[in-house]
């Protein structure tokens, strides 16, 4: 009987200690537990009415996917210095991790790929049409490492990245 009471006392002590640690942890967490954070309950607020023309009925990614590469043209000049500068920034956000700061495929992520990402200053890339580059960036390369980025990068930013890549020129 004494052993049972001792075991029960130990179990109760451990349970109380665990409860105390968890409670202290909850009080010290900056965000609190999930059940304490604010949430929006279904139908708590009326659903906002969409503005006319919010849902596209033509164009969009389906247009780019269906169009032939030679028919795709940028909506602005790719030699404009402002476009190239914005493309450099977009390259830093989306492309440098794989293609690297030297554009050779040895980025922090790309260096572990086999095959490694393309050298963007290679003659093959530099001689591609803008439309072909746009489609490869947007929808990836079949059997290649280029992921489809149509849902990640806005179309105008894809064109700006192309302007930046084309401005690099061929590697000597």
Secondary structure, 3 states (H helix, E strand, C coil): CHHHHHHHHHHHHHHHHHHHHHHHHHHHCCCCCHHHCCCCCCCCCCCCCCCCCCCCCCCHHHHHHHCCHHHCCCCCCCCCHHHHHHHHHHHHHHCHHHHCCCCCCCCCCHHHCCCCCCCCCCHHHHCCCHHHHHHHHHHCCCCCCCCCCCCCCCHHHHHHHHHHHHHHCCCC
